[in-house]
Amino acid sequence: MSKRIYVGNLSFSSTEDRVRAVFAEFGEVTAVRMINDRETGRFRGFAFVEMSSDAAADAAIAGLDGRNVDGRQLRVNEAQEKPQGGGPGPRRG
């Protein structure tokens, strides 16, 4: 069973390979999703990492939350699922 991890406060120059290498210290990384701005395409400074096991994910969270990577203090925690449906759509009128 894999677990998704939220990684915030990444350096804007971070790459998928760099994030994968940092998390690989704690176990197998199955996916890295770097989040880009929809309009500009620029990296927004956060990502989601999927680890191959809950134990690896928990170890990564414990080992990396607050750690300085590339000059930035990371915020690392278990990703929360986005609620589906949300609120009302755009107002028309």
ABEGO torsion letter per residue (X at the ends): XBBBBBBBGBBAABBAAAAAAAAAAAEBBABBBBBBBAAAGBBAGBBBBBBABAAAAAAAAAAABGBBBGGBBBBBBBBBBBBBGEBBBBBBX
